[in-house]
Amino acid sequence: EKYLVGSISISLCLVFPYLVIWTFNVRNMIIKFCVATIMPVLTIFHTMEAMFGTSPPCVESTMGRYALYSSSPLEVCFDQTTCRPITVKLKQTLEAARAFGLALVVLGMYQSTLGPMGYEPFTTMQAPLDSMDHTIRDLFSFGHLVNNLVAALLLQLYLTAFCLGLKVVTNIIVGVETKDVMSNAIFRSSSPSDFWGKKWNTLIHGVLKRAVFKPAVRHFPKSMAATAAFFASGLFHEWILSAIFFVHDYEKDEDGQCKLCYHPSYGRNLLFFVIN
């Protein structure tokens, strides 16, 4: 029964972003991103946690705590002794607001400086930065590596500002302490495992570990369970891309194509995460 209910819940979450974007004619990329990520992704993995019995400690102790955990856009901190959600202090909220403001300033300066260059300060071969047509020598050239670092830093800044904003809103509205999501992973990580496990998007790391890795490791070696978690990460990133770049019918020409729209190259996110 739980698998039937869970499957229905996951199916509804997969369809939800497209229905909202199509019904309300959403065209702003940031709003599309929010619609596709905040509720559907977490609900999918929280549902899988419930199906496999791998929810965090204390979450399922009462219906109210489970509702709080499931409805929060960030992972709520629970007191491991009493299992009660930890009340956030005013000082913590002000600190989160200060960090959010600073992140916005840094992001704005970064975009103003590197945006006019297309976030490619170095000229490399004629193939675009995201092309698969680079030679091995081109891939490891100084300019190409720096251009990729610039793009990665932009993504880190976006995610950091976005998650800090969510933290401030959650602290104010819900009044509970939430876990940090981004910790300057590019510059502070000591290893790939430290990067993915402790510094970069720990919210998604946590739900992937509980919803995919832990159920899989019951039946398969750790290496296969880890691959399954990265595979799931790649799949949902591909799904998010399809929602963000959803093309409305009125944007299509007579041939059913939108020549002015950006069409992402699908499959690369999946390949990237599986390789990792």
N, C-alpha and C positions, 0 to 999 in steps of 0.2 A: 504493500500500500504506500509506504513512504517513497519508494522509487517511482511509482506512478504520479504521485503528487509532485515530487521533485522534478520529474521530467516535464510536467505541464508548466510548472513555475519557470524552469529554464527556457522552455520554448517561448513563453510569453515575453521573457526578458530579451531574448534574441530579436523578437519582432518589434518590441516597444520603441526603440530609437527611430526606426524607419517610419512607423505610424505617426509619431510626434512630428518628425521633420516634414513628412508629406502633408499631414493634416494642417499644420500651422505655417506651412511654407517657410520653414526656417532656412536662412541662407548664410547667416553669420557662422564662420568656422568655429569660433570659440564656444558659441552656444551649442552647436552640433557636438563638439567635443564633450561638453558638460552633460548633454542629454545621453550620449552613448557610454559615458564612463562612470559617473558618480553613482547612479542607482543600479543600472542593469548588470555591470560587471561584478560589483560586490554582491549583489543578490544572487547571481549565478553561483559564485563560489561559496557563499554562506549556505545556500541550498545544498550544495554538494557536501559541505561539512556536516550538516544535519543528517543527510542521507547516510554518510559513512561513520557518523559518531565521532567526528574529529574537531568539534568546536572547541574554542579556547576554554580553559578552566573557569568556572563560575558563570559562564555565559548562560548555560541551560539550567541554572539552579532555580530560577523563577521565570515566569512568563514575561514579567516586566523587564527583567535584565536582558532576556533574549530579544525582546522588542527594541530595547535601547541599543543593543549591539547591532541588530540588523538594520535599524533605521539611520544609524550614524554614518556620515560619509568618511569618517576616520575611525581607527580602532580605539575603542574606549578602554581606559585603564581601570582594572578592578583590584581592590584590596584582596590579596591572596589569602588573608586570614578570615576576613568577614564576608568576602565575596560581594561586597558592596562597591558600586562605582565610586571612584575617587573624585571628590568635589574639587573643581579647579579654583585656584586662588586668584584674586584680582591681579597680583603681581605677575602671575604667569600669563594672564590674558594680555596685560599691557606689554609684556616682553614679546609675546607672539605678534601683537600689533606693530611693535617697533621693528621686529624682524621682517614683517610683511612689507612695511613701508620702505625699508632699506632695500629689500629684494626688488620692489617696483622701480626704485631709483636706479639701481644697478642694471636691471633689465632694459630700462629706457635708454641709459647711456650706451649700453652694449649695442642695442638696435640702431641708435643714431650714428654710432661710429662705424659699424660693420655692415649695416643694412644696405647703404648705397653701393657697397662692393659686392652685394649678393652673398655676403658671408663667405667670400672666397678671396682673401687678401693676396693670395699668391696665384699667379698664372701658371697653369700646368698644361698638359696636352689638351687638344681640342675637344676630347670627349668630356661630357658633363661630369660633375663631381659624383653624381649618383649612378653613372654608367657602369656597366659590367665589362666594358671593352678596354680596360686598362691592362697594360703589361705588368709583370711582376716588378719591373724596375720603376714603372710609374706609380704603382701602389705604395712603394716604400720610399718614394722621393720626398724630400723635406717639405716642399710646397704642398703636396697632396696630403701628407700627414697633418700639417698645420691646418689646412682647410677643413679636414675632417674633425680636428680638435675644436675648431671654431664652431662648427655645426653642433657638435656634441655639447659644448658649453651652452649654446643657445637653448638646446633642449633641457639641459639641467636647470638653467635659470627659469625657463617657463614652468617646469614642474615644481621647482622650489617655491616660486611666487604663488602658483595655483594652490599648492597644498598648505602653505602658510595662511593664505586667505581663508581656506576651508577651516583651518584650525581656529582662527579668530572667530569666525561665524559660529562654529560648534561650541566654543568656550562660552560665548555670550548667550546663545539661544538655549543650549542644553545644560550648560553649567558643570560639565564633567571634564576631567583631564583626558587628553588623547595622546597617543604615541606620535613621536616625530616621524616623518616620512622620508625626507631627504637630508643627507648629512655631508654635503659637498663631496660626493663620492669620487669625482674625477681626480681631485687633488689629495684627498685624505685616505683613500683606500690603500692597503698594504699588499693586497693580492686579489685575484679575480673572485675568489670565494668571499672575501671581505667586502668587495664591491657589491656583488649581487645579494649577499646575505645580510649585511649590516648597514650599508650606507645608501644604496640606491633603491628608492621606492619600496621601503620596507612594508608598506601596507599591502602591496600586491605580492611581495615575497611571502608574507605571512599567510595569506589566503591560498596561494599556490601550494605552499608547504602542507597546509592542513587539508585542503580539498583534493589535491592530486598526489603529492609525494607520499604522505602518510598512508592513504589507502593502497597506493601502488606497492609500497615497500613491504606490505603484508604478504604479497605474493611473488614479488620479483626482487632481484638484487638492487642495492642502493643506486648503482650507476644507471640502471634501466628506469628506476623510479624518478631519478633526477632528470633524465632525458624526457620522460613523460611530462614532468612539470614544465620544462622549457618548451616542449612541443605545445602544451596548452597555452603557455604565454604567447608563443608565436601566433597561434590560431586566433586568440582574442585580440591581438594587435592588428591582425589582418581584418578582422571584423569591425574594429573601431575605424580603421581607414575607410572601409566601404561606407560606413555611416557618415563620416565627416565629409567625404566627397560624393555623397549621394546627389544624383542629377535629377532635377525636377523635369517633368514632361515638357513644360513650356520652354525649357532650355535646349531641347533637342531640335534638330533640323528635320527635313523630310526623310532623311535616311535613318533617323533615330539616333543620331550622334550629336554630341555637343563639342564643337570644334574649339570653342573658347574656354571650355572647362579643363581643369587639371585632372589628369587620369593617373593615379598612382600605379606603380608597378607592383602587382601583388605577388606574393611568394617570397620576397626578400626578407621580410620580418621573420617569417617562419624559418627560413634558412639560417638567418643570423642567430636566432635563439637556439635552434637545434645544435648548431656548431658550438655555441657556448656551453 
